[in-house]
């Protein structure tokens, strides 16, 4: 069950330009967290709305929770200024996480959508292949961590400064062709909306199950304010779902992209 926790920061790392990784002492929250869930973090006393941040990993035995932020606005800028020993007001863990496949699967992440997929890869029972896309080499993060837990890791950059020049779609298509013979049984994806839409379309083409972790602006984080609406379809009927309560993870085939 989610709760409000006052979590002390025990570690802070700068992973890339403007991107920071925090580890906090989360108590029971660490034991409850599942891959794909998120935290709702209060960012400064004068800012009423919390910021939803995906969980990048947990060490349940030590009650530690890790998350990653990109400093893109006032809230995350405030959060990036916190240091070891500071305390964060965190509501969590929240939302519906990934339904982790029992067999092999691929994780496909873009930018700040990469961290929650590391949590999923760490929890895998079968083999995992990671396809990670970044704008350039200055925004790359967590590649070594993925290499430590995945069978294969493919990195793409938009400018060709590292790895494969292009987008995640090129290595993913090759993987899915092999997936027809059992190499990849499912895909989990998180990142920019356009990227996930393309990933979902490609998975449909190859008959591969795909789960997508969506991002929307949130108010309450528990489904009361109805801010984070997204359109989904089930049985041919469209409806408005809410990322915080019904997701953030959805069957990609049910999302109206």
C-alpha positions as CSV (number, residue, x, y, z in Angstrom):
1,X,0.0,0.0,0.0
2,X,1.3,3.5,-0.8
3,X,2.1,5.9,2.0
4,X,3.8,9.1,2.8
5,X,7.5,8.6,3.8
6,X,10.1,11.1,4.9
7,X,13.2,9.7,3.2
8,X,16.7,10.7,3.9
9,X,19.1,11.0,1.0
10,X,22.0,8.6,1.4
11,X,23.6,8.9,-2.1
12,X,23.6,11.4,-4.9
13,X,25.3,11.0,-8.3
14,X,25.5,13.1,-11.4
15,X,25.0,10.6,-14.3
16,X,25.1,13.1,-17.2
17,X,24.5,16.7,-18.1
18,X,21.7,17.8,-15.7
19,X,20.8,14.3,-14.8
20,X,21.1,13.1,-11.2
21,X,20.6,9.8,-9.4
22,X,19.3,9.8,-5.8
23,X,19.2,6.9,-3.4
24,X,17.0,7.4,-0.3
25,X,16.2,5.3,2.7
26,X,12.6,4.3,2.0
27,X,11.6,2.0,4.8
28,X,8.5,-0.1,3.9
29,X,8.2,1.7,0.6
30,X,11.3,-0.2,-0.7
31,X,9.8,-3.6,0.2
32,X,6.5,-2.6,-1.5
33,X,7.8,-1.1,-4.8
34,X,7.5,-3.0,-8.1
35,X,9.1,-2.3,-11.4
36,X,7.2,0.3,-13.4
37,X,5.7,2.1,-10.3
38,X,6.6,5.7,-9.5
39,X,7.1,8.1,-6.6
40,X,5.3,11.4,-6.1
41,X,7.9,13.8,-4.6
42,X,7.2,17.1,-3.0
43,X,9.6,19.6,-4.6
44,X,9.9,22.7,-2.4
45,X,7.4,24.0,0.2
46,X,6.0,26.8,-2.0
47,X,5.1,24.3,-4.8
48,X,1.8,22.6,-4.1
49,X,2.0,19.9,-6.7
50,X,4.4,16.9,-6.3
51,X,6.5,15.6,-9.2
52,X,6.0,12.0,-10.4
53,X,9.4,10.2,-10.7
54,X,9.8,6.6,-11.8
55,X,11.6,4.1,-9.6
56,X,14.9,3.1,-11.0
57,X,15.7,0.3,-8.5
58,X,15.3,-0.9,-4.9
59,X,17.5,-2.8,-2.4
60,X,14.7,-4.2,-0.3
61,X,16.9,-5.7,2.3
62,X,18.5,-2.3,3.0
63,X,15.2,-0.4,2.5
64,X,16.9,1.8,-0.2
65,X,15.1,3.2,-3.3
66,X,16.8,4.8,-6.3
67,X,15.4,7.3,-8.8
68,X,16.8,9.5,-11.5
69,X,15.8,13.0,-12.5
70,X,16.5,15.3,-15.4
71,X,16.5,19.0,-14.5
72,X,13.9,20.4,-16.9
73,X,11.8,22.7,-14.7
74,X,11.5,24.5,-11.4
75,X,10.5,21.3,-9.5
76,X,13.3,19.1,-10.7
77,X,15.8,22.0,-10.4
78,X,14.8,22.3,-6.7
79,X,15.2,18.5,-6.3
80,X,18.6,18.5,-8.1
81,X,19.8,20.9,-5.4
82,X,19.2,18.5,-2.5
83,X,22.2,16.8,-1.0
84,X,23.1,13.8,1.1
85,X,21.5,14.1,4.6
86,X,18.4,16.1,3.3
87,X,15.0,14.6,3.7
88,X,12.4,14.2,0.9
89,X,8.6,14.0,1.4
90,X,7.6,11.1,-0.9
91,X,4.2,9.5,-1.6
92,X,4.6,6.0,-3.0
93,X,4.9,3.5,-4.4
94,X,2.1,4.4,-6.8
95,X,0.5,3.1,-10.0
96,X,0.4,-0.2,-11.8
97,X,3.8,-1.5,-12.8
98,X,5.0,-3.9,-15.5
99,X,3.7,-7.4,-15.7
100,X,7.1,-8.9,-16.1
101,X,7.3,-11.8,-18.6
102,X,8.5,-15.1,-17.4
103,X,10.6,-15.6,-20.5
104,X,13.0,-13.5,-22.4
105,X,12.1,-9.9,-23.3
106,X,13.5,-6.6,-24.5
107,X,13.4,-3.2,-22.8
108,X,13.3,-0.1,-25.1
109,X,14.0,3.2,-23.5
110,X,14.6,6.8,-24.6
111,X,16.1,9.5,-22.5
112,X,14.7,9.9,-19.0
113,X,12.5,6.9,-19.8
114,X,15.5,4.6,-19.4
115,X,15.7,4.4,-15.5
116,X,12.4,2.5,-14.8
117,X,13.5,-0.1,-17.3
118,X,16.6,-0.9,-15.3
119,X,14.4,-1.8,-12.4
120,X,12.5,-4.2,-14.7
121,X,15.7,-5.7,-16.1
122,X,17.0,-6.4,-12.6
123,X,13.7,-8.2,-11.7
124,X,13.7,-10.4,-14.8
125,X,13.5,-14.2,-14.5
126,X,14.6,-14.8,-18.1
127,X,17.1,-13.1,-20.5
128,X,16.8,-9.4,-21.2
129,X,18.0,-7.3,-24.1
130,X,18.2,-3.6,-23.7
131,X,17.8,-1.0,-26.5
132,X,18.6,2.5,-25.1
133,X,18.3,5.7,-27.1
134,X,19.8,9.1,-26.2
135,X,20.0,12.5,-27.8
136,X,23.8,12.5,-27.6
137,X,26.7,11.1,-25.6
138,X,26.3,13.9,-23.0
139,X,22.8,12.6,-22.1
140,X,23.7,8.9,-21.8
141,X,23.1,7.2,-18.4
142,X,23.1,3.8,-16.7
143,X,24.6,2.0,-19.7
144,X,27.1,0.1,-17.4
145,X,24.2,-0.8,-15.1
146,X,22.2,-2.4,-17.9
147,X,25.3,-4.2,-19.2
148,X,25.7,-5.8,-15.7
149,X,22.2,-7.4,-15.8
150,X,21.3,-7.8,-19.5
151,X,22.4,-10.3,-22.1
152,X,22.8,-7.6,-24.7
153,X,22.7,-3.8,-24.7
154,X,22.3,-1.7,-27.8
155,X,22.9,2.1,-27.5
156,X,21.7,4.6,-30.1
157,X,22.4,8.4,-30.3
158,X,20.6,10.9,-32.5
159,X,23.9,12.5,-33.5
160,X,26.0,9.3,-33.8
161,X,28.4,10.4,-31.1
162,X,28.2,6.9,-29.5
163,X,26.9,3.5,-30.5
164,X,24.4,3.2,-33.3
165,X,23.7,6.4,-35.3
166,X,19.9,6.8,-35.3
167,X,17.0,5.8,-33.2
168,X,16.0,2.7,-31.2
169,X,13.8,1.5,-34.0
170,X,16.7,0.1,-36.1
171,X,18.1,-2.4,-33.6
172,X,14.6,-3.1,-32.3
173,X,13.4,-4.2,-35.7
174,X,16.3,-6.6,-36.0
175,X,15.5,-8.0,-32.6
176,X,11.9,-8.6,-33.3
177,X,12.7,-10.4,-36.5
178,X,14.8,-12.8,-34.4
179,X,11.9,-12.8,-31.8
180,X,9.8,-14.8,-34.2
181,X,12.2,-17.6,-33.3
182,X,11.9,-17.1,-29.6
183,X,14.7,-14.6,-28.9
184,X,12.4,-11.8,-27.7
185,X,9.0,-12.7,-26.3
186,X,7.8,-9.3,-25.2
187,X,8.8,-5.6,-25.2
188,X,8.6,-3.1,-22.3
189,X,9.1,0.5,-23.3
190,X,9.3,3.9,-21.7
191,X,10.3,7.3,-23.2
192,X,9.1,10.0,-25.5
193,X,5.5,9.5,-26.7
194,X,6.5,9.4,-30.4
195,X,9.1,6.7,-29.7
196,X,6.7,4.5,-27.8
197,X,4.0,4.9,-30.5
198,X,6.5,3.7,-33.1
199,X,7.6,0.8,-30.8
200,X,4.0,-0.2,-30.2
201,X,3.3,-0.2,-34.0
202,X,6.4,-2.3,-34.7
203,X,5.4,-4.8,-32.0
204,X,1.9,-5.1,-33.5
205,X,3.5,-5.8,-36.9
206,X,5.6,-8.7,-35.6
207,X,2.9,-10.0,-33.2
208,X,5.0,-9.2,-30.1
209,X,3.3,-8.2,-26.8
210,X,4.3,-4.7,-25.7
211,X,3.8,-2.8,-22.5
212,X,4.3,1.0,-22.4
213,X,4.9,3.2,-19.4
214,X,3.2,6.6,-20.1
215,X,4.1,10.0,-18.7
216,X,1.6,12.8,-18.1
217,X,1.4,15.8,-15.8
218,X,-0.2,14.8,-12.5
219,X,-1.8,16.5,-9.6
220,X,-2.8,14.1,-6.9
221,X,-1.1,11.0,-8.2
222,X,-3.9,8.7,-6.9
223,X,-6.7,9.3,-9.4
224,X,-8.7,11.9,-7.6
225,X,-7.9,15.1,-9.6
226,X,-8.3,13.5,-13.1
227,X,-5.5,15.6,-14.6
228,X,-3.4,12.8,-16.1
229,X,-6.1,11.5,-18.6
230,X,-5.1,9.4,-21.6
231,X,-7.3,7.7,-24.2
232,X,-7.4,3.9,-24.3
233,X,-9.5,1.3,-26.1
234,X,-10.8,-2.0,-24.9
235,X,-13.2,-4.3,-26.8
236,X,-13.4,-1.6,-29.5
237,X,-14.7,0.9,-27.1
238,X,-12.7,4.1,-26.3
239,X,-12.5,5.4,-22.8
240,X,-10.5,7.9,-20.8
241,X,-8.0,6.2,-18.4
242,X,-5.7,7.9,-15.9
243,X,-2.0,7.4,-15.9
244,X,-1.5,7.6,-12.2
245,X,-4.3,5.1,-11.2
246,X,-4.8,2.8,-14.3
247,X,-1.1,3.0,-15.3
248,X,1.5,4.3,-15.7
249,X,2.0,0.9,-17.5
250,X,-0.5,-0.1,-20.1
251,X,-0.8,-2.7,-22.7
252,X,0.5,-0.8,-25.7
253,X,-2.2,-2.2,-27.9
254,X,-4.9,-0.5,-25.8
255,X,-3.4,3.0,-26.0
256,X,-4.8,5.4,-28.5
257,X,-1.5,6.9,-29.7
